[in-house]
Amino acid sequence: MEGYSEQYRETEEVVDCPFCKKGKINVTYVHPYVSWNVSRIAAGAKRTRFYHDEKYKVHNKCPVCGRSRQEIREALESGTTKSVSHEERLKRLREAGLPTRIEVVHTRED
């Protein structure tokens, strides 16, 4: 996989809040890396490679908009900051032709 290193590396950074773009957030960026696991039996050993994706460790919440550390971390890792309202979600489902109401009809057989 491209972009993965064999070494675990962390970088301390100060980033803008992904929601309000005004607050400064202290984060630790963990670069993507590869680790190995070795399992041994009498017949020999086998090495298994594990890919670890990039992740952020957020140290403080936003001082301007008040978003929590968890919300900021999810926004940085996924790249999305906009939450979709229930009405917008229903509108998209209707446009896609999916049912928005599921009805259960019970029939009695006597």
N, C-alpha and C positions, 0 to 999 in steps of 0.2 A: 504494500500500500504506500502511496506517495505521501510525503509530508510527515511520516512517523519516524521518530528517532529511537535509538536503542537506549537513550538515557532519559531519566526522569528529570525534567527541568521546570522550575517555577520562576515567574517574573512578577515583581511588584509593579503595579501600574495605578495611575489615577485616571479614571474615565468619566465622561459626562453621563449623567443619568439618561437611560434610553427612553424615558417617558417625557420628562420636561426639558431635557437638554440644557439645564441651567446648573443643577447641582453637581458637585464633584464627589465621586465615589471611589474609595480605596478598595482595590481588588487584587487578588493574586491569580494570575493566569497560569494554568498548568498546561503545558504544551502536549500535543498528542505523542504517545510513546508506545513502544512494544516491550512486553515482558515475556519471559520464558518460564515454563514450568517443566521440570524434569521428573518423570515417573520411572521408577526402577523396579524390575522384577528379576528373577533368576536368569532369564534368557537375555537380558540386556536393558537398555534404557531408551526412553522415547522422549523427545523434546516437543512441547506444544507451545505454539506462539499465541499470545493474547494481545489484541489491539485495544488500547485505551484511548478514547476520544478526548478532545480538548475539553476543559472545564474551567469554571470560574469559582473562586472563593471570595464572596463579598463580605467585607469587614464592617460596613456601616450602612444604615438606611439613608435615603436621600434627605438632606436637610431642607430642601425647597418644597418638594411635593409630598414628602412623607411616605413614599413607597417602601415596602418592607424589603429586607435583604433577599428573601425567597423570591419575591416578584422580580426584583432586579436580576437575580441570577438566572431565572427562567427566561427573561427577555434577552439577556446577553447570549445564552446558549442556543436559543431557538431563533433569535433574530427578529421576533415579532413583538411589537409593543401594543398593538391594538387588540382590545378584547371585543368580541362580537356579541352584540345583544341578542336576546332571545327572538325578538321580532325579525332581525336581520337573518338569523339562522333559519327561521321558518320560511322567510321569503325565498332564500336560496334553495331550500328543499322543494318548495312548490314549483320554482322555475325549472328544477331538475326533473320534475315529474314524480317525485317520491311522495308516498302518503305521509300526511302530517297527523292523521288521526287513525288509530287502529281500533276497529270495532270487532267485538267478539259476539257472535250470534250462536246461542245455544239452541239446539233442536232437541226436542224430547221425543224419544221413540217409546211408545207404550206397547 
